[in-house]
Amino acid sequence: MAVTDYFGREIDYLRFSVTDRCNFRCLYCNPLGGAGKLTHADILTYEEAERLLGHFSSLGIVKLRLTGGEPLVRKGLTDFIARINARGLFREISLTTNGLLLEDYAEKIFSAGIRRINISLDSIRPERFSQITGGGDLGRVLRGMNKAKAAGLGIKMNTVIMKGLNDDEIIDIINFGHENSISVRFIEYMPFLMNEDYRKKFMSMAEILERVGESIRRMPDDDGKKEVARYFLAGQNGMVGVIPSISHPFCDKCNRIRLLSSGRLRLCLYDDYEINLKQLLNNSGDDNKIAAVIREFIVNKPYSFNPGAGGYGGKRRMSEIGG
C-alpha cells in the first residue's frame, strides 16, 4: 500500500538519479558548464541504493525511473538494474537518457529488465543539436534510437521548447516522431537557476499548440493514469504530448519523489527541502527506523510550489535532481 500524504495523494513513483555526471552540457540542464562535482565517496554505492530501494518498495513505491545526469555513464549500471529487477521490487523500471550511449547499451539494458525509455532530444538539426548540448553528436543519438527500437524498447522522446532557439522545429519534430513511430512530448522550459534568460526563452503550452495549427484537438484524459502530459491529436501526424509544468502545474496529482545520487530524498522538483538518506544509512543499522523516517518525510510532501514566482531558481541544477 502506497504512502498517502496529507493531501490524499498516493506516492508510488520514485525517480532515482544514479549520477550527477553527464556527457552533454545542455543549456537548460547544466547551464554553468563543468562536470558533476560529486566524488565517488559522495554518491550512493549500489549496495546502499539497493538497501534504500528495498525500503521504498516496502512503502508502496511501484514505479522506478533511473535518471541522471546521464545514467549510462555510471559504470556497472546494467548489472545494478538486473539485480533490482531480479528482486521484483517494482512493477516497472524505466530509464531516461540523452541517447548518446544507446548504440552500445540498448540491448544490455533490455536484457537487464528495462522495457521503456525516455530520450531527451531538443533538435533534429545537427548543428543546432550540437549548440544546445555543448557538442553532442546527433547522428550517434539517432543511431542509438534505432538500436533501441530494434532491441524492443518502447521510446518516448522529450523535447524542451525554447523560444528563439528551437521553436521553429515544432512541426518538424512532430513529423519526425510520426515517421519513426516514436511518441513525442514537448516540455515547457523550466526555471532552474532562473535569470532573464529563462524569461526570454519560456514558451507556454498554449504558444506551442498555436504553432501546431488548427488541426490540434485535445485527447480525453485517462483518469486511471497519473500522467503529467496533456495529449493532443495533431492532424494526420498522430498524437503529441505537452508537459505544461509552468503554465498548468499538476501538483494536485503528483505521485512522485526523487532520490538524488548523493542519497538525498527530495519531495518536489522545485522545492529544496531534502533529507540525507545516505547519512541515515551510515548512522543507523535499524531498518525499521529508516523506513519510519522515510515514511514520515513522504507524508509531509508539500502540496505545491510555484516555480515561476519570485525569481525562484533553486540551489540545484536539473542535472543534480534528475528531472
PADO-563331 format. One record per residue (C-alpha): residue number from 1; y negated, z negated, x negated. Coordinates in steps of 0.05 Angstrom, whole numbers. Example, Ala and Ser with C-alpha at 12.3 -4.5 7.8 and 13.67 -1.06 7.14 Angstrom:
<gumar><pos>1</pos><py>90</py><pz>-156</pz><px>-246</px></gumar>
<gumar><pos>2</pos><py>21</py><pz>-143</pz><px>-273</px></gumar>
***
This chain:
<gumar><pos>1</pos><py>0</py><pz>0</pz><px>0</px></gumar>
<gumar><pos>2</pos><py>-67</py><pz>22</pz><px>-29</px></gumar>
<gumar><pos>3</pos><py>-121</py><pz>-30</pz><px>-42</px></gumar>
<gumar><pos>4</pos><py>-175</py><pz>-26</pz><px>12</px></gumar>
<gumar><pos>5</pos><py>-246</py><pz>-41</pz><px>-10</px></gumar>
<gumar><pos>6</pos><py>-298</py><pz>-80</pz><px>30</px></gumar>
<gumar><pos>7</pos><py>-319</py><pz>-16</pz><px>66</px></gumar>
<gumar><pos>8</pos><py>-249</py><pz>1</pz><px>91</px></gumar>
<gumar><pos>9</pos><py>-235</py><pz>57</pz><px>41</px></gumar>
<gumar><pos>10</pos><py>-164</py><pz>61</pz><px>14</px></gumar>
<gumar><pos>11</pos><py>-168</py><pz>71</pz><px>-61</px></gumar>
<gumar><pos>12</pos><py>-108</py><pz>113</pz><px>-81</px></gumar>
<gumar><pos>13</pos><py>-134</py><pz>162</pz><px>-133</px></gumar>
<gumar><pos>14</pos><py>-144</py><pz>148</pz><px>-208</px></gumar>
<gumar><pos>15</pos><py>-177</py><pz>195</pz><px>-257</px></gumar>
<gumar><pos>16</pos><py>-158</py><pz>176</pz><px>-329</px></gumar>
<gumar><pos>17</pos><py>-199</py><pz>204</pz><px>-386</px></gumar>
<gumar><pos>18</pos><py>-149</py><pz>205</pz><px>-443</px></gumar>
<gumar><pos>19</pos><py>-202</py><pz>222</pz><px>-496</px></gumar>
<gumar><pos>20</pos><py>-277</py><pz>229</pz><px>-502</px></gumar>
<gumar><pos>21</pos><py>-268</py><pz>285</pz><px>-552</px></gumar>
<gumar><pos>22</pos><py>-276</py><pz>358</pz><px>-534</px></gumar>
<gumar><pos>23</pos><py>-273</py><pz>427</pz><px>-567</px></gumar>
<gumar><pos>24</pos><py>-333</py><pz>450</pz><px>-526</px></gumar>
<gumar><pos>25</pos><py>-406</py><pz>426</pz><px>-525</px></gumar>
<gumar><pos>26</pos><py>-425</py><pz>444</pz><px>-454</px></gumar>
<gumar><pos>27</pos><py>-499</py><pz>438</pz><px>-436</px></gumar>
<gumar><pos>28</pos><py>-488</py><pz>391</pz><px>-377</px></gumar>
<gumar><pos>29</pos><py>-429</py><pz>350</pz><px>-402</px></gumar>
<gumar><pos>30</pos><py>-445</py><pz>334</pz><px>-475</px></gumar>
<gumar><pos>31</pos><py>-518</py><pz>357</pz><px>-480</px></gumar>
<gumar><pos>32</pos><py>-536</py><pz>320</pz><px>-543</px></gumar>
<gumar><pos>33</pos><py>-480</py><pz>351</pz><px>-583</px></gumar>
<gumar><pos>34</pos><py>-434</py><pz>317</pz><px>-633</px></gumar>
<gumar><pos>35</pos><py>-361</py><pz>298</pz><px>-627</px></gumar>
<gumar><pos>36</pos><py>-334</py><pz>239</pz><px>-588</px></gumar>
<gumar><pos>37</pos><py>-354</py><pz>174</pz><px>-620</px></gumar>
<gumar><pos>38</pos><py>-294</py><pz>130</pz><px>-605</px></gumar>
<gumar><pos>39</pos><py>-246</py><pz>117</pz><px>-662</px></gumar>
<gumar><pos>40</pos><py>-171</py><pz>114</pz><px>-654</px></gumar>
<gumar><pos>41</pos><py>-175</py><pz>38</pz><px>-651</px></gumar>
<gumar><pos>42</pos><py>-226</py><pz>41</pz><px>-595</px></gumar>
<gumar><pos>43</pos><py>-185</py><pz>81</pz><px>-546</px></gumar>
<gumar><pos>44</pos><py>-125</py><pz>61</pz><px>-505</px></gumar>
<gumar><pos>45</pos><py>-59</py><pz>73</pz><px>-540</px></gumar>
<gumar><pos>46</pos><py>-8</py><pz>110</pz><px>-499</px></gumar>
<gumar><pos>47</pos><py>32</py><pz>45</pz><px>-494</px></gumar>
<gumar><pos>48</pos><py>-29</py><pz>8</pz><px>-467</px></gumar>
<gumar><pos>49</pos><py>-43</py><pz>65</pz><px>-419</px></gumar>
<gumar><pos>50</pos><py>28</py><pz>65</pz><px>-393</px></gumar>
<gumar><pos>51</pos><py>23</py><pz>-10</pz><px>-380</px></gumar>
<gumar><pos>52</pos><py>-42</py><pz>-2</pz><px>-342</px></gumar>
<gumar><pos>53</pos><py>-16</py><pz>58</pz><px>-303</px></gumar>
<gumar><pos>54</pos><py>43</py><pz>15</pz><px>-281</px></gumar>
<gumar><pos>55</pos><py>-7</py><pz>-35</pz><px>-252</px></gumar>
<gumar><pos>56</pos><py>-47</py><pz>19</pz><px>-217</px></gumar>
<gumar><pos>57</pos><py>17</py><pz>47</pz><px>-186</px></gumar>
<gumar><pos>58</pos><py>36</py><pz>-22</pz><px>-161</px></gumar>
<gumar><pos>59</pos><py>-33</py><pz>-28</pz><px>-129</px></gumar>
<gumar><pos>60</pos><py>-22</py><pz>35</pz><px>-88</px></gumar>
<gumar><pos>61</pos><py>-51</py><pz>90</pz><px>-132</px></gumar>
<gumar><pos>62</pos><py>-10</py><pz>152</pz><px>-115</px></gumar>
<gumar><pos>63</pos><py>-52</py><pz>207</pz><px>-147</px></gumar>
<gumar><pos>64</pos><py>-67</py><pz>211</pz><px>-222</px></gumar>
<gumar><pos>65</pos><py>-112</py><pz>263</pz><px>-254</px></gumar>
<gumar><pos>66</pos><py>-117</py><pz>268</pz><px>-330</px></gumar>
<gumar><pos>67</pos><py>-185</py><pz>287</pz><px>-357</px></gumar>
<gumar><pos>68</pos><py>-227</py><pz>283</pz><px>-420</px></gumar>
<gumar><pos>69</pos><py>-268</py><pz>304</pz><px>-459</px></gumar>
<gumar><pos>70</pos><py>-214</py><pz>357</pz><px>-465</px></gumar>
<gumar><pos>71</pos><py>-147</py><pz>323</pz><px>-452</px></gumar>
<gumar><pos>72</pos><py>-106</py><pz>375</pz><px>-490</px></gumar>
<gumar><pos>73</pos><py>-139</py><pz>357</pz><px>-556</px></gumar>
<gumar><pos>74</pos><py>-105</py><pz>289</pz><px>-557</px></gumar>
<gumar><pos>75</pos><py>-40</py><pz>291</pz><px>-596</px></gumar>
<gumar><pos>76</pos><py>23</py><pz>271</pz><px>-560</px></gumar>
<gumar><pos>77</pos><py>-5</py><pz>283</pz><px>-491</px></gumar>
<gumar><pos>78</pos><py>53</py><pz>324</pz><px>-464</px></gumar>
<gumar><pos>79</pos><py>103</py><pz>271</pz><px>-485</px></gumar>
<gumar><pos>80</pos><py>60</py><pz>218</pz><px>-451</px></gumar>
<gumar><pos>81</pos><py>57</py><pz>259</pz><px>-387</px></gumar>
<gumar><pos>82</pos><py>133</py><pz>268</pz><px>-388</px></gumar>
<gumar><pos>83</pos><py>144</py><pz>193</pz><px>-395</px></gumar>
<gumar><pos>84</pos><py>97</py><pz>177</pz><px>-338</px></gumar>
<gumar><pos>85</pos><py>129</py><pz>230</pz><px>-295</px></gumar>
<gumar><pos>86</pos><py>199</py><pz>204</pz><px>-311</px></gumar>
<gumar><pos>87</pos><py>179</py><pz>135</pz><px>-287</px></gumar>
<gumar><pos>88</pos><py>160</py><pz>162</pz><px>-219</px></gumar>
<gumar><pos>89</pos><py>96</py><pz>122</pz><px>-217</px></gumar>
<gumar><pos>90</pos><py>54</py><pz>173</pz><px>-179</px></gumar>
<gumar><pos>91</pos><py>64</py><pz>223</pz><px>-123</px></gumar>
<gumar><pos>92</pos><py>22</py><pz>274</pz><px>-162</px></gumar>
<gumar><pos>93</pos><py>-2</py><pz>281</pz><px>-234</px></gumar>
<gumar><pos>94</pos><py>-53</py><pz>336</pz><px>-247</px></gumar>
<gumar><pos>95</pos><py>-99</py><pz>355</pz><px>-303</px></gumar>
<gumar><pos>96</pos><py>-169</py><pz>382</pz><px>-314</px></gumar>
<gumar><pos>97</pos><py>-182</py><pz>426</pz><px>-375</px></gumar>
<gumar><pos>98</pos><py>-232</py><pz>475</pz><px>-404</px></gumar>
<gumar><pos>99</pos><py>-173</py><pz>523</pz><px>-415</px></gumar>
<gumar><pos>100</pos><py>-184</py><pz>537</pz><px>-489</px></gumar>
<gumar><pos>101</pos><py>-116</py><pz>509</pz><px>-509</px></gumar>
<gumar><pos>102</pos><py>-77</py><pz>531</pz><px>-447</px></gumar>
<gumar><pos>103</pos><py>-47</py><pz>591</pz><px>-482</px></gumar>
<gumar><pos>104</pos><py>-8</py><pz>542</pz><px>-525</px></gumar>
<gumar><pos>105</pos><py>2</py><pz>485</pz><px>-475</px></gumar>
<gumar><pos>106</pos><py>13</py><pz>516</pz><px>-406</px></gumar>
<gumar><pos>107</pos><py>89</py><pz>517</pz><px>-409</px></gumar>
<gumar><pos>108</pos><py>91</py><pz>449</pz><px>-443</px></gumar>
<gumar><pos>109</pos><py>50</py><pz>413</pz><px>-390</px></gumar>
<gumar><pos>110</pos><py>90</py><pz>447</pz><px>-335</px></gumar>
<gumar><pos>111</pos><py>155</py><pz>423</pz><px>-367</px></gumar>
<gumar><pos>112</pos><py>125</py><pz>352</pz><px>-373</px></gumar>
<gumar><pos>113</pos><py>113</py><pz>350</pz><px>-297</px></gumar>
<gumar><pos>114</pos><py>43</py><pz>378</pz><px>-284</px></gumar>
<gumar><pos>115</pos><py>41</py><pz>427</pz><px>-226</px></gumar>
<gumar><pos>116</pos><py>-34</py><pz>435</pz><px>-213</px></gumar>
<gumar><pos>117</pos><py>-93</py><pz>442</pz><px>-260</px></gumar>
<gumar><pos>118</pos><py>-168</py><pz>450</pz><px>-253</px></gumar>
<gumar><pos>119</pos><py>-202</py><pz>496</pz><px>-303</px></gumar>
<gumar><pos>120</pos><py>-276</py><pz>489</pz><px>-316</px></gumar>
<gumar><pos>121</pos><py>-306</py><pz>559</pz><px>-324</px></gumar>
<gumar><pos>122</pos><py>-381</py><pz>567</pz><px>-316</px></gumar>
<gumar><pos>123</pos><py>-388</py><pz>641</pz><px>-333</px></gumar>
<gumar><pos>124</pos><py>-345</py><pz>703</pz><px>-336</px></gumar>
<gumar><pos>125</pos><py>-393</py><pz>737</pz><px>-384</px></gumar>
<gumar><pos>126</pos><py>-371</py><pz>726</pz><px>-456</px></gumar>
<gumar><pos>127</pos><py>-439</py><pz>717</pz><px>-488</px></gumar>
<gumar><pos>128</pos><py>-464</py><pz>671</pz><px>-434</px></gumar>
<gumar><pos>129</pos><py>-399</py><pz>631</pz><px>-434</px></gumar>
<gumar><pos>130</pos><py>-409</py><pz>620</pz><px>-509</px></gumar>
<gumar><pos>131</pos><py>-480</py><pz>597</pz><px>-497</px></gumar>
<gumar><pos>132</pos><py>-461</py><pz>547</pz><px>-443</px></gumar>
<gumar><pos>133</pos><py>-401</py><pz>519</pz><px>-481</px></gumar>
<gumar><pos>134</pos><py>-432</py><pz>517</pz><px>-550</px></gumar>
<gumar><pos>135</pos><py>-390</py><pz>574</pz><px>-578</px></gumar>
<gumar><pos>136</pos><py>-329</py><pz>577</pz><px>-532</px></gumar>
<gumar><pos>137</pos><py>-284</py><pz>639</pz><px>-532</px></gumar>
<gumar><pos>138</pos><py>-279</py><pz>666</pz><px>-461</px></gumar>
<gumar><pos>139</pos><py>-223</py><pz>714</pz><px>-478</px></gumar>
<gumar><pos>140</pos><py>-179</py><pz>657</pz><px>-502</px></gumar>
<gumar><pos>141</pos><py>-193</py><pz>617</pz><px>-439</px></gumar>
<gumar><pos>142</pos><py>-175</py><pz>677</pz><px>-395</px></gumar>
<gumar><pos>143</pos><py>-110</py><pz>687</pz><px>-433</px></gumar>
<gumar><pos>144</pos><py>-95</py><pz>614</pz><px>-422</px></gumar>
<gumar><pos>145</pos><py>-107</py><pz>621</pz><px>-348</px></gumar>
<gumar><pos>146</pos><py>-58</py><pz>679</pz><px>-345</px></gumar>
<gumar><pos>147</pos><py>-7</py><pz>639</pz><px>-384</px></gumar>
<gumar><pos>148</pos><py>-16</py><pz>580</pz><px>-336</px></gumar>
<gumar><pos>149</pos><py>-4</py><pz>625</pz><px>-276</px></gumar>
<gumar><pos>150</pos><py>58</py><pz>654</pz><px>-309</px></gumar>
<gumar><pos>151</pos><py>84</py><pz>584</pz><px>-322</px></gumar>
<gumar><pos>152</pos><py>79</py><pz>567</pz><px>-248</px></gumar>
<gumar><pos>153</pos><py>17</py><pz>523</pz><px>-249</px></gumar>
<gumar><pos>154</pos><py>-29</py><pz>522</pz><px>-189</px></gumar>
<gumar><pos>155</pos><py>-101</py><pz>534</pz><px>-211</px></gumar>
<gumar><pos>156</pos><py>-169</py><pz>514</pz><px>-183</px></gumar>
<gumar><pos>157</pos><py>-230</py><pz>540</pz><px>-220</px></gumar>
<gumar><pos>158</pos><py>-292</py><pz>495</pz><px>-222</px></gumar>
<gumar><pos>159</pos><py>-360</py><pz>526</pz><px>-237</px></gumar>
<gumar><pos>160</pos><py>-423</py><pz>485</pz><px>-246</px></gumar>
<gumar><pos>161</pos><py>-481</py><pz>527</pz><px>-219</px></gumar>
<gumar><pos>162</pos><py>-546</py><pz>522</pz><px>-259</px></gumar>
<gumar><pos>163</pos><py>-608</py><pz>556</pz><px>-233</px></gumar>
<gumar><pos>164</pos><py>-635</py><pz>608</pz><px>-282</px></gumar>
<gumar><pos>165</pos><py>-572</py><pz>605</pz><px>-324</px></gumar>
<gumar><pos>166</pos><py>-510</py><pz>627</pz><px>-285</px></gumar>
<gumar><pos>167</pos><py>-533</py><pz>630</pz><px>-212</px></gumar>
<gumar><pos>168</pos><py>-534</py><pz>706</pz><px>-215</px></gumar>
<gumar><pos>169</pos><py>-457</py><pz>705</pz><px>-224</px></gumar>
<gumar><pos>170</pos><py>-440</py><pz>671</pz><px>-158</px></gumar>
<gumar><pos>171</pos><py>-415</py><pz>734</pz><px>-124</px></gumar>
<gumar><pos>172</pos><py>-380</py><pz>758</pz><px>-188</px></gumar>
<gumar><pos>173</pos><py>-343</py><pz>692</pz><px>-195</px></gumar>
<gumar><pos>174</pos><py>-321</py><pz>693</pz><px>-122</px></gumar>
<gumar><pos>175</pos><py>-294</py><pz>764</pz><px>-133</px></gumar>
<gumar><pos>176</pos><py>-260</py><pz>742</pz><px>-198</px></gumar>
<gumar><pos>177</pos><py>-224</py><pz>686</pz><px>-161</px></gumar>
<gumar><pos>178</pos><py>-203</py><pz>732</pz><px>-105</px></gumar>
<gumar><pos>179</pos><py>-177</py><pz>785</pz><px>-153</px></gumar>
<gumar><pos>180</pos><py>-138</py><pz>734</pz><px>-194</px></gumar>
<gumar><pos>181</pos><py>-113</py><pz>692</pz><px>-135</px></gumar>
<gumar><pos>182</pos><py>-150</py><pz>630</pz><px>-161</px></gumar>
<gumar><pos>183</pos><py>-186</py><pz>580</pz><px>-116</px></gumar>
<gumar><pos>184</pos><py>-259</py><pz>577</pz><px>-135</px></gumar>
<gumar><pos>185</pos><py>-304</py><pz>516</pz><px>-126</px></gumar>
<gumar><pos>186</pos><py>-377</py><pz>513</pz><px>-143</px></gumar>
<gumar><pos>187</pos><py>-405</py><pz>446</pz><px>-164</px></gumar>
<gumar><pos>188</pos><py>-477</py><pz>422</pz><px>-158</px></gumar>
<gumar><pos>189</pos><py>-508</py><pz>407</pz><px>-226</px></gumar>
<gumar><pos>190</pos><py>-507</py><pz>331</pz><px>-234</px></gumar>
<gumar><pos>191</pos><py>-560</py><pz>287</pz><px>-267</px></gumar>
<gumar><pos>192</pos><py>-525</py><pz>255</pz><px>-326</px></gumar>
<gumar><pos>193</pos><py>-575</py><pz>233</pz><px>-379</px></gumar>
<gumar><pos>194</pos><py>-624</py><pz>263</pz><px>-330</px></gumar>
<gumar><pos>195</pos><py>-690</py><pz>294</pz><px>-351</px></gumar>
<gumar><pos>196</pos><py>-736</py><pz>350</pz><px>-328</px></gumar>
<gumar><pos>197</pos><py>-682</py><pz>400</pz><px>-350</px></gumar>
<gumar><pos>198</pos><py>-639</py><pz>374</pz><px>-293</px></gumar>
<gumar><pos>199</pos><py>-695</py><pz>384</pz><px>-242</px></gumar>
<gumar><pos>200</pos><py>-704</py><pz>456</pz><px>-263</px></gumar>
<gumar><pos>201</pos><py>-630</py><pz>474</pz><px>-263</px></gumar>
<gumar><pos>202</pos><py>-607</py><pz>439</pz><px>-200</px></gumar>
<gumar><pos>203</pos><py>-583</py><pz>485</pz><px>-144</px></gumar>
<gumar><pos>204</pos><py>-561</py><pz>456</pz><px>-77</px></gumar>
<gumar><pos>205</pos><py>-502</py><pz>477</pz><px>-35</px></gumar>
<gumar><pos>206</pos><py>-550</py><pz>510</pz><px>15</px></gumar>
<gumar><pos>207</pos><py>-581</py><pz>552</pz><px>-41</px></gumar>
<gumar><pos>208</pos><py>-512</py><pz>571</pz><px>-68</px></gumar>
<gumar><pos>209</pos><py>-488</py><pz>593</pz><px>1</px></gumar>
<gumar><pos>210</pos><py>-552</py><pz>632</pz><px>12</px></gumar>
<gumar><pos>211</pos><py>-534</py><pz>674</pz><px>-49</px></gumar>
<gumar><pos>212</pos><py>-466</py><pz>689</pz><px>-19</px></gumar>
<gumar><pos>213</pos><py>-497</py><pz>722</pz><px>42</px></gumar>
<gumar><pos>214</pos><py>-490</py><pz>728</pz><px>117</px></gumar>
<gumar><pos>215</pos><py>-414</py><pz>732</pz><px>118</px></gumar>
<gumar><pos>216</pos><py>-405</py><pz>659</pz><px>98</px></gumar>
<gumar><pos>217</pos><py>-376</py><pz>612</pz><px>150</px></gumar>
<gumar><pos>218</pos><py>-351</py><pz>541</pz><px>147</px></gumar>
<gumar><pos>219</pos><py>-277</py><pz>525</pz><px>149</px></gumar>
<gumar><pos>220</pos><py>-256</py><pz>467</pz><px>193</px></gumar>
<gumar><pos>221</pos><py>-245</py><pz>402</pz><px>156</px></gumar>
<gumar><pos>222</pos><py>-175</py><pz>375</pz><px>149</px></gumar>
<gumar><pos>223</pos><py>-184</py><pz>302</pz><px>169</px></gumar>
<gumar><pos>224</pos><py>-118</py><pz>284</pz><px>136</px></gumar>
<gumar><pos>225</pos><py>-145</py><pz>302</pz><px>67</px></gumar>
<gumar><pos>226</pos><py>-197</py><pz>264</pz><px>26</px></gumar>
<gumar><pos>227</pos><py>-225</py><pz>329</pz><px>0</px></gumar>
<gumar><pos>228</pos><py>-293</py><pz>327</pz><px>-34</px></gumar>
<gumar><pos>229</pos><py>-305</py><pz>402</pz><px>-30</px></gumar>
<gumar><pos>230</pos><py>-330</py><pz>438</pz><px>32</px></gumar>
<gumar><pos>231</pos><py>-295</py><pz>504</pz><px>42</px></gumar>
<gumar><pos>232</pos><py>-322</py><pz>569</pz><px>70</px></gumar>
<gumar><pos>233</pos><py>-297</py><pz>639</pz><px>84</px></gumar>
<gumar><pos>234</pos><py>-336</py><pz>689</pz><px>42</px></gumar>
<gumar><pos>235</pos><py>-329</py><pz>755</pz><px>78</px></gumar>
<gumar><pos>236</pos><py>-269</py><pz>795</pz><px>53</px></gumar>
<gumar><pos>237</pos><py>-263</py><pz>754</pz><px>-10</px></gumar>
<gumar><pos>238</pos><py>-227</py><pz>695</pz><px>19</px></gumar>
<gumar><pos>239</pos><py>-243</py><pz>621</pz><px>13</px></gumar>
<gumar><pos>240</pos><py>-294</py><pz>588</pz><px>-33</px></gumar>
<gumar><pos>241</pos><py>-309</py><pz>515</pz><px>-41</px></gumar>
<gumar><pos>242</pos><py>-373</py><pz>477</pz><px>-57</px></gumar>
<gumar><pos>243</pos><py>-375</py><pz>406</pz><px>-83</px></gumar>
<gumar><pos>244</pos><py>-444</py><pz>380</pz><px>-60</px></gumar>
<gumar><pos>245</pos><py>-446</py><pz>314</pz><px>-97</px></gumar>
<gumar><pos>246</pos><py>-522</py><pz>310</pz><px>-96</px></gumar>
<gumar><pos>247</pos><py>-545</py><pz>345</pz><px>-32</px></gumar>
<gumar><pos>248</pos><py>-488</py><pz>319</pz><px>12</px></gumar>
<gumar><pos>249</pos><py>-456</py><pz>257</pz><px>-22</px></gumar>
<gumar><pos>250</pos><py>-386</py><pz>240</pz><px>3</px></gumar>
<gumar><pos>251</pos><py>-387</py><pz>165</pz><px>-14</px></gumar>
<gumar><pos>252</pos><py>-361</py><pz>147</pz><px>55</px></gumar>
<gumar><pos>253</pos><py>-293</py><pz>176</pz><px>40</px></gumar>
<gumar><pos>254</pos><py>-290</py><pz>165</pz><px>-35</px></gumar>
<gumar><pos>255</pos><py>-220</py><pz>142</pz><px>-54</px></gumar>
<gumar><pos>256</pos><py>-225</py><pz>147</pz><px>-129</px></gumar>
<gumar><pos>257</pos><py>-235</py><pz>103</pz><px>-190</px></gumar>
<gumar><pos>258</pos><py>-240</py><pz>123</pz><px>-264</px></gumar>
<gumar><pos>259</pos><py>-206</py><pz>96</pz><px>-325</px></gumar>
<gumar><pos>260</pos><py>-243</py><pz>115</pz><px>-389</px></gumar>
<gumar><pos>261</pos><py>-207</py><pz>128</pz><px>-455</px></gumar>
<gumar><pos>262</pos><py>-238</py><pz>63</pz><px>-481</px></gumar>
<gumar><pos>263</pos><py>-199</py><pz>25</pz><px>-428</px></gumar>
<gumar><pos>264</pos><py>-260</py><pz>11</pz><px>-385</px></gumar>
<gumar><pos>265</pos><py>-250</py><pz>18</pz><px>-310</px></gumar>
<gumar><pos>266</pos><py>-307</py><pz>49</pz><px>-271</px></gumar>
<gumar><pos>267</pos><py>-312</py><pz>48</pz><px>-196</px></gumar>
<gumar><pos>268</pos><py>-364</py><pz>102</pz><px>-185</px></gumar>
<gumar><pos>269</pos><py>-382</py><pz>165</pz><px>-224</px></gumar>
<gumar><pos>270</pos><py>-456</py><pz>146</pz><px>-224</px></gumar>
<gumar><pos>271</pos><py>-453</py><pz>70</pz><px>-228</px></gumar>
<gumar><pos>272</pos><py>-449</py><pz>40</pz><px>-298</px></gumar>
<gumar><pos>273</pos><py>-414</py><pz>-24</pz><px>-273</px></gumar>
<gumar><pos>274</pos><py>-348</py><pz>-28</pz><px>-311</px></gumar>
<gumar><pos>275</pos><py>-293</py><pz>-76</pz><px>-332</px></gumar>
<gumar><pos>276</pos><py>-258</py><pz>-74</pz><px>-400</px></gumar>
<gumar><pos>277</pos><py>-183</py><pz>-69</pz><px>-386</px></gumar>
<gumar><pos>278</pos><py>-164</py><pz>-57</pz><px>-459</px></gumar>
<gumar><pos>279</pos><py>-195</py><pz>-123</pz><px>-476</px></gumar>
<gumar><pos>280</pos><py>-159</py><pz>-155</pz><px>-417</px></gumar>
<gumar><pos>281</pos><py>-92</py><pz>-128</pz><px>-441</px></gumar>
<gumar><pos>282</pos><py>-104</py><pz>-155</pz><px>-511</px></gumar>
<gumar><pos>283</pos><py>-125</py><pz>-224</pz><px>-486</px></gumar>
<gumar><pos>284</pos><py>-72</py><pz>-234</pz><px>-433</px></gumar>
<gumar><pos>285</pos><py>3</py><pz>-225</pz><px>-430</px></gumar>
<gumar><pos>286</pos><py>5</py><pz>-245</pz><px>-357</px></gumar>
<gumar><pos>287</pos><py>16</py><pz>-181</pz><px>-316</px></gumar>
<gumar><pos>288</pos><py>3</py><pz>-218</pz><px>-251</px></gumar>
<gumar><pos>289</pos><py>-65</py><pz>-239</pz><px>-276</px></gumar>
<gumar><pos>290</pos><py>-82</py><pz>-169</pz><px>-299</px></gumar>
<gumar><pos>291</pos><py>-62</py><pz>-139</pz><px>-233</px></gumar>
<gumar><pos>292</pos><py>-103</py><pz>-191</pz><px>-195</px></gumar>
<gumar><pos>293</pos><py>-165</py><pz>-176</pz><px>-237</px></gumar>
<gumar><pos>294</pos><py>-158</py><pz>-101</pz><px>-225</px></gumar>
<gumar><pos>295</pos><py>-148</py><pz>-111</pz><px>-150</px></gumar>
<gumar><pos>296</pos><py>-209</py><pz>-156</pz><px>-144</px></gumar>
<gumar><pos>297</pos><py>-251</py><pz>-106</pz><px>-183</px></gumar>
<gumar><pos>298</pos><py>-229</py><pz>-47</pz><px>-138</px></gumar>
<gumar><pos>299</pos><py>-244</py><pz>-87</pz><px>-75</px></gumar>
<gumar><pos>300</pos><py>-316</py><pz>-91</pz><px>-98</px></gumar>
<gumar><pos>301</pos><py>-325</py><pz>-16</pz><px>-104</px></gumar>
<gumar><pos>302</pos><py>-398</py><pz>-1</pz><px>-84</px></gumar>
<gumar><pos>303</pos><py>-408</py><pz>39</pz><px>-21</px></gumar>
<gumar><pos>304</pos><py>-456</py><pz>89</pz><px>-50</px></gumar>
<gumar><pos>305</pos><py>-502</py><pz>105</pz><px>-107</px></gumar>
<gumar><pos>306</pos><py>-558</py><pz>157</pz><px>-104</px></gumar>
<gumar><pos>307</pos><py>-555</py><pz>197</pz><px>-169</px></gumar>
<gumar><pos>308</pos><py>-617</py><pz>237</pz><px>-152</px></gumar>
<gumar><pos>309</pos><py>-664</py><pz>178</pz><px>-142</px></gumar>
<gumar><pos>310</pos><py>-710</py><pz>144</pz><px>-192</px></gumar>
<gumar><pos>311</pos><py>-695</py><pz>188</pz><px>-252</px></gumar>
<gumar><pos>312</pos><py>-625</py><pz>159</pz><px>-260</px></gumar>
<gumar><pos>313</pos><py>-589</py><pz>184</pz><px>-320</px></gumar>
<gumar><pos>314</pos><py>-537</py><pz>131</pz><px>-334</px></gumar>
<gumar><pos>315</pos><py>-515</py><pz>107</pz><px>-402</px></gumar>
<gumar><pos>316</pos><py>-455</py><pz>153</pz><px>-409</px></gumar>
<gumar><pos>317</pos><py>-445</py><pz>228</pz><px>-416</px></gumar>
<gumar><pos>318</pos><py>-398</py><pz>264</pz><px>-370</px></gumar>
<gumar><pos>319</pos><py>-352</py><pz>275</pz><px>-429</px></gumar>
<gumar><pos>320</pos><py>-341</py><pz>200</pz><px>-434</px></gumar>
<gumar><pos>321</pos><py>-328</py><pz>189</pz><px>-360</px></gumar>
<gumar><pos>322</pos><py>-284</py><pz>250</pz><px>-347</px></gumar>
<gumar><pos>323</pos><py>-317</py><pz>272</pz><px>-282</px></gumar>
***
